[in-house]
């Protein structure tokens, strides 16, 4: 992954980590934000796979909890940090 893509992915994660603080988040918004992250991942397979794993596990029919969303941002950040620094990610 080139440095520009890595910066874009991390920058988007930073924006998302402070953005959703309410107790419930519309599921369609979560999907849109995850697709934005997937796009920002570019061709970095480990990041695309991590985003895809979150996409397949979104709880709720129409909304999900803000807590779940924040946990996923932490997870994706750990994957990104590991992928870009060769450190073992947490889950």
N, C-alpha and C positions, 0 to 999 in steps of 0.2 A: 504494500500500500504506500502510495507516495505521501509525503509529509502533509501536503495540502488536504488530502482526504482524511488522514488521521486527525488533523486539526478540526476539520468540519464535523467529524463524528463526535469528538470530545466537546466541541463548542455547543453542538446541539444537545448533548447530554447535560451540559452545564445549564443551558436554558431550561430544559425540561425539569431538572431537579428542583427548581424553585417555582415552577409555573403552576403546578396542580397541588393545592393544599386543602381543597375541600374534601369532605368525607366520601362523596360519591363522584365518580367521573364517568361521563357517557362512554360506552364501549366503542362507539363509532369514532370518537375523538382519540381514544387510545390506539385504535387500529391505524388511524391516519398518522398519528405521531410515530408509531412503530414503523410504518412504511417510509416515513421521512428518514428515520434512522437507518433503515435498510438501504435506502438510496445513498445516504451519506457514507455507508460502509464501503461502497464501491465494489471492487472485486475481492476484498478481504474475506475469504471463505469463513473463517472462524467467527467474524462479526456478523456476517449474514446468517449463519447457522444459529448464533445466539439470539438474534432478533426473531428469526423464524420460530425458535423454541418458545419464546415469549408469546408470539402471535398465536400459536396453537393452544396455549394454556390460559387464555384470558377468561377469568370467571365471570359469571353473570350473563343474563340474557340481553339486557339493554344498558346496564351500568355495572361498574366495578368499583371497588373501594379505592380511595386515595392511598391508603396504606399499602395495598397490593401494588399499585402503580409505582409508589416510591421505592418499594423493595426491588422491583424490576429494574428501575434506573440504577440502583446500587449494584445489582447483578451485572447489568450491561457495562457499567463503568469498570467493574473488576475484570470482565472479559476483555474490554478494550485495553486496560492497563497491562494485562498479561500478554495480550497479543502484540502490543507495541513495545513491551520491555522484556518479554520472555519470562514472566513471573507466573506462578500457578494461580489461576482464578479461584475465587470463593463462590460457593453456591449454597 
